[in-house]
Amino acid sequence: MPDVPLSEILLEQSPACHWLVTASGIFHKIYGDPSCILGKPAPELLGRKVTEVLDPDAAAIWKGRFAQALRGETLTLRERCGEARWNVSIFPIRVEGKIRYAGAMARESTQWAKAEQELRYTVLGALKAQEFERAMVSKFLHDAVGQNLTALGLQLDLVRMDLESISPASCAHIAEVQKLLGTMMEEVREYSYELNPSTVERAGLRSALDRLAARVRERFTGAIRLNVDPSLKIDPKLASALYQIAQEAVENAVQHSSCSLIEIAVKSTRNTPILEVRDNGRGFDPGDLAGGCRGLGLLSMEHYAAQAGLELSITSDRSTGTVVRAAAGTV
């Protein structure tokens, strides 16, 4: 039996793929076939720099990932290769207490991805059910609670007029009650509006986005800019989907990006409406699984885009932030 360390035998025969990259970005060791992940087999990578052997876009992504590992971070990613899915971990390798290499391990997870897809379908079904329930609650608030509060306010008007000459003090008390009632009616209308996406179809996309920006400003310390092309005519159903996507994108930016600026733009290219929501936050790696808190928001955006036939794209960079873009058809 050849005098080969068991660790080498283990790595070579492992169903996973492993590789080491030096601090200067050179592929130092590779075990297994990295073709699906890096786009090239081991012999073409060994001893060469990441920036020399990978295409420019891929090189920029992997260079950034390895740099993070060399700074002491551990990344958990998911990559796609045709129909196959791979889980990838990138981590620092220390020698004598100092980080000398970026290590990586990749293993195929296609079966897990199929199970995840089934879960996605389940969640989408729950989202549709939630939409129906929200619409029903909105209708109840508007038709029952809102109208009854309005009728109560009118009745109090009549009572106040009857008592004007008899008991001015009672009229003052009634006026206070009407003031509280007016505040309650406004809150019910606002909540009904938030619950029902179809309100966008009646009020228009610009009005809905104005209200969204106003609500977010109450809890967001940064700036929100809104730019909607006033000449753009958008189908009401499409406008509703664009609003829902904008709402999810803004919420993600507020909660997760630590940004100081959010820009919402609705413009037109060749008469095709385009929504863009940009933030200047810390961004994320699109393959990063660690940002699981983004999962439901992204799934919701995909759901609304699919319903309206919109093309959804999300681009993000750790230094410049994130852009969520939804367009009607190819542009």
C-alpha positions as a Markdown table, in Angstrom:
| # | Residue | x | y | z |
|---|---|---|---|---|
| 1 | Met | 0.0 | 0.0 | 0.0 |
| 2 | Pro | 1.5 | 3.4 | -1.0 |
| 3 | Asp | 2.5 | 5.7 | 1.8 |
| 4 | Val | -0.3 | 8.2 | 1.3 |
| 5 | Pro | -1.8 | 9.9 | 4.3 |
| 6 | Leu | -5.4 | 8.8 | 5.1 |
| 7 | Ser | -6.5 | 12.4 | 5.0 |
| 8 | Glu | -5.4 | 12.5 | 1.3 |
| 9 | Ile | -7.2 | 9.3 | 0.5 |
| 10 | Leu | -10.3 | 10.6 | 2.3 |
| 11 | Leu | -10.4 | 13.8 | 0.3 |
| 12 | Glu | -9.7 | 12.1 | -3.0 |
| 13 | Gln | -12.5 | 9.5 | -2.5 |
| 14 | Ser | -15.0 | 11.8 | -0.9 |
| 15 | Pro | -18.2 | 12.4 | -2.8 |
| 16 | Ala | -17.6 | 16.1 | -2.1 |
| 17 | Cys | -15.2 | 18.4 | -3.9 |
| 18 | His | -12.6 | 20.3 | -1.9 |
| 19 | Trp | -10.0 | 23.0 | -2.8 |
| 20 | Leu | -7.5 | 25.4 | -1.3 |
| 21 | Val | -6.8 | 28.9 | -2.5 |
| 22 | Thr | -3.8 | 30.8 | -1.3 |
| 23 | Ala | -3.8 | 34.4 | 0.0 |
| 24 | Ser | -2.7 | 35.6 | -3.4 |
| 25 | Gly | -5.6 | 33.9 | -5.1 |
| 26 | Ile | -3.9 | 30.8 | -6.6 |
| 27 | Phe | -5.6 | 27.4 | -6.6 |
| 28 | His | -3.2 | 25.4 | -4.5 |
| 29 | Lys | -4.9 | 22.0 | -3.9 |
| 30 | Ile | -8.0 | 20.4 | -5.5 |
| 31 | Tyr | -9.7 | 17.1 | -4.6 |
| 32 | Gly | -12.6 | 15.9 | -6.8 |
| 33 | Asp | -14.0 | 17.5 | -9.9 |
| 34 | Pro | -14.8 | 21.2 | -9.5 |
| 35 | Ser | -16.2 | 21.6 | -13.1 |
| 36 | Cys | -19.8 | 22.1 | -12.0 |
| 37 | Ile | -18.9 | 24.7 | -9.5 |
| 38 | Leu | -16.0 | 26.6 | -11.1 |
| 39 | Gly | -16.6 | 25.8 | -14.7 |
| 40 | Lys | -13.3 | 24.1 | -15.3 |
| 41 | Pro | -11.6 | 20.8 | -14.3 |
| 42 | Ala | -8.8 | 20.6 | -11.7 |
| 43 | Pro | -5.9 | 20.4 | -14.2 |
| 44 | Glu | -6.9 | 23.8 | -15.7 |
| 45 | Leu | -7.1 | 25.4 | -12.3 |
| 46 | Leu | -4.2 | 24.1 | -10.3 |
| 47 | Gly | -1.3 | 26.6 | -9.8 |
| 48 | Arg | -3.2 | 29.4 | -11.5 |
| 49 | Lys | -4.9 | 32.6 | -10.2 |
| 50 | Val | -8.6 | 32.8 | -9.9 |
| 51 | Thr | -8.6 | 35.9 | -12.1 |
| 52 | Glu | -6.7 | 34.2 | -14.8 |
| 53 | Val | -8.7 | 31.0 | -15.3 |
| 54 | Leu | -12.3 | 32.0 | -14.6 |
| 55 | Asp | -14.4 | 34.3 | -16.8 |
| 56 | Pro | -14.5 | 37.9 | -15.5 |
| 57 | Asp | -17.9 | 37.8 | -13.8 |
| 58 | Ala | -17.3 | 34.5 | -12.1 |
| 59 | Ala | -13.8 | 35.6 | -11.1 |
| 60 | Ala | -15.1 | 38.7 | -9.4 |
| 61 | Ile | -17.6 | 36.7 | -7.4 |
| 62 | Trp | -15.2 | 34.0 | -6.3 |
| 63 | Lys | -12.4 | 36.4 | -5.6 |
| 64 | Gly | -14.8 | 38.3 | -3.3 |
| 65 | Arg | -15.8 | 35.0 | -1.6 |
| 66 | Phe | -12.2 | 33.9 | -1.0 |
| 67 | Ala | -11.3 | 37.3 | 0.3 |
| 68 | Gln | -14.0 | 37.0 | 2.9 |
| 69 | Ala | -12.7 | 33.7 | 4.0 |
| 70 | Leu | -9.2 | 35.0 | 4.2 |
| 71 | Arg | -10.6 | 37.7 | 6.5 |
| 72 | Gly | -11.9 | 35.0 | 8.8 |
| 73 | Glu | -15.5 | 34.6 | 7.6 |
| 74 | Thr | -17.3 | 31.4 | 6.8 |
| 75 | Leu | -19.8 | 31.4 | 3.9 |
| 76 | Thr | -22.6 | 28.9 | 3.2 |
| 77 | Leu | -23.7 | 29.1 | -0.4 |
| 78 | Arg | -25.9 | 27.3 | -3.0 |
| 79 | Glu | -24.8 | 27.0 | -6.6 |
| 80 | Arg | -26.7 | 25.7 | -9.6 |
| 81 | Cys | -25.2 | 23.6 | -12.4 |
| 82 | Gly | -27.8 | 22.7 | -15.0 |
| 83 | Glu | -30.4 | 20.7 | -13.1 |
| 84 | Ala | -28.0 | 20.0 | -10.2 |
| 85 | Arg | -27.8 | 22.0 | -7.0 |
| 86 | Trp | -24.7 | 22.2 | -4.9 |
| 87 | Asn | -24.1 | 23.3 | -1.3 |
| 88 | Val | -20.8 | 25.1 | -0.9 |
| 89 | Ser | -18.9 | 26.1 | 2.2 |
| 90 | Ile | -16.0 | 28.5 | 2.1 |
| 91 | Phe | -13.9 | 29.0 | 5.2 |
| 92 | Pro | -10.5 | 30.2 | 6.5 |
| 93 | Ile | -7.7 | 27.7 | 6.9 |
| 94 | Arg | -5.2 | 28.5 | 9.6 |
| 95 | Val | -1.6 | 27.4 | 9.8 |
| 96 | Glu | 0.3 | 28.1 | 13.0 |
| 97 | Gly | -2.6 | 30.4 | 14.2 |
| 98 | Lys | -2.6 | 32.6 | 11.0 |
| 99 | Ile | -5.0 | 32.4 | 8.1 |
| 100 | Arg | -3.0 | 31.2 | 5.1 |
| 101 | Tyr | -5.6 | 29.8 | 2.8 |
| 102 | Ala | -9.3 | 29.9 | 1.8 |
| 103 | Gly | -10.7 | 26.4 | 1.9 |
| 104 | Ala | -13.9 | 25.3 | 0.1 |
| 105 | Met | -16.1 | 22.2 | 0.1 |
| 106 | Ala | -18.9 | 21.5 | -2.3 |
| 107 | Arg | -21.4 | 18.7 | -2.3 |
| 108 | Glu | -24.4 | 18.0 | -4.6 |
| 109 | Ser | -27.8 | 18.5 | -2.9 |
| 110 | Thr | -30.2 | 18.0 | -5.8 |
| 111 | Gln | -32.5 | 15.8 | -3.9 |
| 112 | Trp | -32.7 | 18.3 | -1.1 |
| 113 | Ala | -33.5 | 21.0 | -3.7 |
| 114 | Lys | -36.4 | 19.0 | -5.0 |
| 115 | Ala | -37.8 | 18.7 | -1.5 |
| 116 | Glu | -37.3 | 22.4 | -1.0 |
| 117 | Gln | -39.2 | 23.0 | -4.3 |
| 118 | Glu | -42.2 | 21.1 | -3.0 |
| 119 | Leu | -42.0 | 23.2 | 0.2 |
| 120 | Arg | -42.0 | 26.3 | -2.0 |
| 121 | Tyr | -45.2 | 25.2 | -3.7 |
| 122 | Thr | -46.8 | 24.6 | -0.2 |
| 123 | Val | -45.8 | 28.1 | 0.9 |
| 124 | Leu | -47.1 | 29.6 | -2.4 |
| 125 | Gly | -50.4 | 27.9 | -1.7 |
| 126 | Ala | -50.4 | 29.4 | 1.8 |
| 127 | Leu | -49.7 | 32.9 | 0.3 |
| 128 | Lys | -52.7 | 32.6 | -2.0 |
| 129 | Ala | -54.9 | 31.6 | 0.9 |
| 130 | Gln | -53.6 | 34.5 | 2.9 |
| 131 | Glu | -54.4 | 36.9 | 0.1 |
| 132 | Phe | -58.0 | 35.7 | 0.1 |
| 133 | Glu | -58.3 | 36.0 | 3.9 |
| 134 | Arg | -56.8 | 39.5 | 3.8 |
| 135 | Ala | -59.3 | 40.6 | 1.2 |
| 136 | Met | -62.1 | 39.2 | 3.3 |
| 137 | Val | -61.0 | 41.1 | 6.4 |
| 138 | Ser | -60.5 | 44.3 | 4.4 |
| 139 | Lys | -64.0 | 44.0 | 3.0 |
| 140 | Phe | -65.4 | 43.5 | 6.5 |
| 141 | Leu | -63.5 | 46.5 | 7.8 |
| 142 | His | -64.7 | 48.7 | 4.9 |
| 143 | Asp | -68.3 | 47.5 | 4.5 |
| 144 | Ala | -69.3 | 46.7 | 8.1 |
| 145 | Val | -67.0 | 48.5 | 10.6 |
| 146 | Gly | -66.3 | 51.5 | 8.4 |
| 147 | Gln | -69.9 | 52.1 | 7.3 |
| 148 | Asn | -71.2 | 51.6 | 10.8 |
| 149 | Leu | -68.7 | 54.1 | 12.3 |
| 150 | Thr | -69.8 | 56.6 | 9.6 |
| 151 | Ala | -73.5 | 56.0 | 10.5 |
| 152 | Leu | -72.7 | 56.5 | 14.2 |
| 153 | Gly | -70.9 | 59.7 | 13.4 |
| 154 | Leu | -74.0 | 61.0 | 11.6 |
| 155 | Gln | -76.3 | 60.0 | 14.5 |
| 156 | Leu | -74.1 | 61.9 | 16.9 |
| 157 | Asp | -74.4 | 64.9 | 14.6 |
| 158 | Leu | -78.1 | 64.8 | 14.9 |
| 159 | Val | -77.9 | 64.4 | 18.7 |
| 160 | Arg | -75.5 | 67.3 | 19.0 |
| 161 | Met | -77.8 | 69.5 | 17.0 |
| 162 | Asp | -80.8 | 68.6 | 19.2 |
| 163 | Leu | -78.8 | 69.5 | 22.3 |
| 164 | Glu | -77.2 | 72.7 | 21.1 |
| 165 | Ser | -79.7 | 75.0 | 22.7 |
| 166 | Ile | -80.4 | 72.8 | 25.7 |
| 167 | Ser | -77.0 | 71.6 | 26.9 |
| 168 | Pro | -73.9 | 73.2 | 25.4 |
| 169 | Ala | -71.7 | 71.2 | 27.7 |
| 170 | Ser | -73.1 | 67.9 | 26.4 |
| 171 | Cys | -72.5 | 69.1 | 22.8 |
| 172 | Ala | -68.9 | 69.7 | 23.7 |
| 173 | His | -68.6 | 66.1 | 25.0 |
| 174 | Ile | -70.3 | 64.8 | 21.9 |
| 175 | Ala | -67.8 | 66.7 | 19.8 |
| 176 | Glu | -64.9 | 65.1 | 21.7 |
| 177 | Val | -66.5 | 61.7 | 21.0 |
| 178 | Gln | -66.8 | 62.5 | 17.3 |
| 179 | Lys | -63.2 | 63.5 | 17.2 |
| 180 | Leu | -62.1 | 60.2 | 18.6 |
| 181 | Leu | -64.5 | 58.5 | 16.3 |
| 182 | Gly | -63.0 | 60.3 | 13.3 |
| 183 | Thr | -59.5 | 59.1 | 14.3 |
| 184 | Met | -60.8 | 55.5 | 14.7 |
| 185 | Met | -62.5 | 55.7 | 11.2 |
| 186 | Glu | -59.2 | 56.9 | 9.6 |
| 187 | Glu | -57.3 | 54.0 | 11.3 |
| 188 | Val | -59.8 | 51.5 | 10.1 |
| 189 | Arg | -59.7 | 52.9 | 6.5 |
| 190 | Glu | -55.9 | 52.8 | 6.6 |
| 191 | Tyr | -55.7 | 49.2 | 7.8 |
| 192 | Ser | -58.3 | 48.1 | 5.3 |
| 193 | Tyr | -56.2 | 49.7 | 2.6 |
| 194 | Glu | -53.1 | 47.9 | 3.7 |
| 195 | Leu | -54.8 | 44.6 | 3.8 |
| 196 | Asn | -56.4 | 44.6 | 0.4 |
| 197 | Pro | -54.0 | 44.8 | -2.6 |
| 198 | Ser | -57.0 | 45.5 | -4.9 |
| 199 | Thr | -57.1 | 49.0 | -3.4 |
| 200 | Val | -54.1 | 49.8 | -5.6 |
| 201 | Glu | -56.4 | 49.1 | -8.6 |
| 202 | Arg | -58.8 | 51.8 | -7.4 |
| 203 | Ala | -56.3 | 54.4 | -6.1 |
| 204 | Gly | -53.6 | 54.0 | -8.6 |
| 205 | Leu | -50.0 | 52.9 | -8.3 |
| 206 | Arg | -48.5 | 56.3 | -7.6 |
| 207 | Ser | -51.0 | 57.0 | -4.7 |
| 208 | Ala | -50.3 | 53.5 | -3.3 |
| 209 | Leu | -46.5 | 54.0 | -3.4 |
| 210 | Asp | -46.9 | 57.4 | -1.8 |
| 211 | Arg | -48.8 | 55.9 | 1.1 |
| 212 | Leu | -46.2 | 53.1 | 1.4 |
| 213 | Ala | -43.3 | 55.6 | 1.5 |
| 214 | Ala | -45.2 | 57.6 | 4.2 |
| 215 | Arg | -45.7 | 54.5 | 6.4 |
| 216 | Val | -42.1 | 53.4 | 6.1 |
| 217 | Arg | -40.8 | 56.9 | 6.9 |
| 218 | Glu | -42.4 | 56.6 | 10.3 |
| 219 | Arg | -39.9 | 53.8 | 11.3 |
| 220 | Phe | -37.0 | 54.2 | 8.9 |
| 221 | Thr | -34.3 | 56.7 | 9.8 |
| 222 | Gly | -32.9 | 57.0 | 6.3 |
| 223 | Ala | -34.2 | 58.7 | 3.1 |
| 224 | Ile | -36.9 | 57.3 | 0.8 |
| 225 | Arg | -37.1 | 58.7 | -2.8 |
| 226 | Leu | -40.0 | 58.0 | -5.1 |
| 227 | Asn | -40.1 | 58.6 | -8.8 |
| 228 | Val | -43.1 | 57.4 | -10.9 |
| 229 | Asp | -43.4 | 58.4 | -14.5 |
| 230 | Pro | -46.7 | 60.4 | -14.5 |
| 231 | Ser | -47.4 | 59.6 | -18.2 |
| 232 | Leu | -47.2 | 55.9 | -17.7 |
| 233 | Lys | -50.5 | 54.0 | -18.0 |
| 234 | Ile | -50.4 | 50.7 | -16.2 |
| 235 | Asp | -53.0 | 47.9 | -16.2 |
| 236 | Pro | -54.6 | 47.8 | -12.7 |
| 237 | Lys | -53.8 | 44.1 | -12.2 |
| 238 | Leu | -50.2 | 44.8 | -13.2 |
| 239 | Ala | -50.0 | 47.8 | -10.9 |
| 240 | Ser | -51.2 | 45.7 | -8.0 |
| 241 | Ala | -48.4 | 43.2 | -8.5 |
| 242 | Leu | -45.8 | 45.9 | -8.9 |
| 243 | Tyr | -46.9 | 47.5 | -5.6 |
| 244 | Gln | -46.7 | 44.1 | -3.8 |
| 245 | Ile | -43.2 | 43.6 | -5.1 |
| 246 | Ala | -42.2 | 47.1 | -4.1 |
| 247 | Gln | -43.6 | 46.6 | -0.6 |
| 248 | Glu | -41.6 | 43.4 | -0.1 |
| 249 | Ala | -38.4 | 44.9 | -1.5 |
| 250 | Val | -38.7 | 48.0 | 0.7 |
| 251 | Glu | -39.4 | 45.9 | 3.8 |
| 252 | Asn | -36.4 | 43.7 | 3.1 |
| 253 | Ala | -34.2 | 46.8 | 2.7 |
| 254 | Val | -35.4 | 48.3 | 5.9 |
| 255 | Gln | -35.1 | 45.2 | 8.0 |
| 256 | His | -31.9 | 43.6 | 6.6 |
| 257 | Ser | -29.7 | 45.9 | 4.6 |
| 258 | Ser | -28.7 | 48.6 | 7.2 |
| 259 | Cys | -29.1 | 51.1 | 4.3 |
| 260 | Ser | -29.5 | 54.9 | 4.5 |
| 261 | Leu | -31.3 | 55.4 | 1.2 |
| 262 | Ile | -34.1 | 53.5 | -0.6 |
| 263 | Glu | -35.1 | 54.6 | -4.1 |
| 264 | Ile | -38.4 | 53.4 | -5.7 |
| 265 | Ala | -38.8 | 54.1 | -9.4 |
| 266 | Val | -41.5 | 53.2 | -11.9 |
| 267 | Lys | -40.5 | 54.0 | -15.5 |
| 268 | Ser | -41.1 | 52.9 | -19.0 |
| 269 | Thr | -38.9 | 51.3 | -21.7 |
| 270 | Arg | -40.6 | 50.9 | -25.1 |
| 271 | Asn | -44.0 | 51.3 | -23.3 |
| 272 | Thr | -43.1 | 48.5 | -20.9 |
| 273 | Pro | -43.5 | 49.4 | -17.2 |
| 274 | Ile | -40.4 | 48.7 | -15.1 |
| 275 | Leu | -40.2 | 48.8 | -11.3 |
| 276 | Glu | -36.8 | 49.3 | -9.6 |
| 277 | Val | -36.2 | 49.4 | -5.8 |
| 278 | Arg | -32.6 | 50.2 | -4.9 |
| 279 | Asp | -30.9 | 50.5 | -1.6 |
| 280 | Asn | -27.3 | 51.4 | -0.6 |
| 281 | Gly | -27.1 | 48.8 | 2.1 |
| 282 | Arg | -24.6 | 46.1 | 2.7 |
| 283 | Gly | -26.0 | 43.8 | 0.0 |
| 284 | Phe | -25.6 | 40.0 | 0.0 |
| 285 | Asp | -24.3 | 37.2 | -2.1 |
| 286 | Pro | -27.2 | 35.8 | -4.2 |
| 287 | Gly | -26.0 | 32.3 | -3.4 |
| 288 | Asp | -25.8 | 33.0 | 0.3 |
| 289 | Leu | -28.0 | 30.7 | 2.3 |
| 290 | Ala | -27.2 | 32.4 | 5.6 |
| 291 | Gly | -29.6 | 35.2 | 4.7 |
| 292 | Gly | -32.6 | 32.9 | 5.3 |
| 293 | Cys | -34.6 | 35.7 | 6.7 |
| 294 | Arg | -34.9 | 37.0 | 3.1 |
| 295 | Gly | -36.5 | 33.8 | 2.0 |
| 296 | Leu | -40.2 | 34.5 | 2.5 |
| 297 | Gly | -39.8 | 38.0 | 1.1 |
| 298 | Leu | -38.2 | 36.7 | -2.0 |
| 299 | Leu | -40.7 | 33.9 | -2.4 |
| 300 | Ser | -43.5 | 36.5 | -2.1 |
| 301 | Met | -42.0 | 38.6 | -4.8 |
| 302 | Glu | -41.6 | 35.6 | -7.1 |
| 303 | His | -45.2 | 34.7 | -6.4 |
| 304 | Tyr | -46.6 | 38.2 | -7.4 |
| 305 | Ala | -44.3 | 38.4 | -10.4 |
| 306 | Ala | -45.4 | 35.0 | -11.7 |
| 307 | Gln | -49.1 | 35.9 | -11.2 |
| 308 | Ala | -48.8 | 39.0 | -13.3 |
| 309 | Gly | -46.3 | 37.6 | -15.9 |
| 310 | Leu | -43.5 | 39.9 | -14.7 |
| 311 | Glu | -39.8 | 39.2 | -15.1 |
| 312 | Leu | -38.2 | 39.5 | -11.7 |
| 313 | Ser | -34.4 | 40.0 | -11.1 |
| 314 | Ile | -32.4 | 40.7 | -8.0 |
| 315 | Thr | -28.8 | 41.9 | -8.2 |
| 316 | Ser | -26.8 | 42.6 | -5.1 |
| 317 | Asp | -23.2 | 43.6 | -4.2 |
| 318 | Arg | -21.8 | 43.9 | -0.7 |
| 319 | Ser | -20.3 | 47.3 | -1.4 |
| 320 | Thr | -23.1 | 49.0 | -3.4 |
| 321 | Gly | -26.4 | 47.5 | -2.2 |
| 322 | Thr | -29.3 | 45.7 | -3.8 |
| 323 | Val | -31.5 | 46.3 | -6.8 |
| 324 | Val | -34.9 | 44.6 | -7.2 |
| 325 | Arg | -36.3 | 44.9 | -10.8 |
| 326 | Ala | -39.7 | 43.8 | -12.1 |
| 327 | Ala | -40.5 | 44.3 | -15.8 |
| 328 | Ala | -43.5 | 43.3 | -17.9 |
| 329 | Gly | -41.9 | 41.0 | -20.6 |
| 330 | Thr | -38.5 | 41.1 | -22.1 |
| 331 | Val | -36.9 | 44.6 | -22.3 |
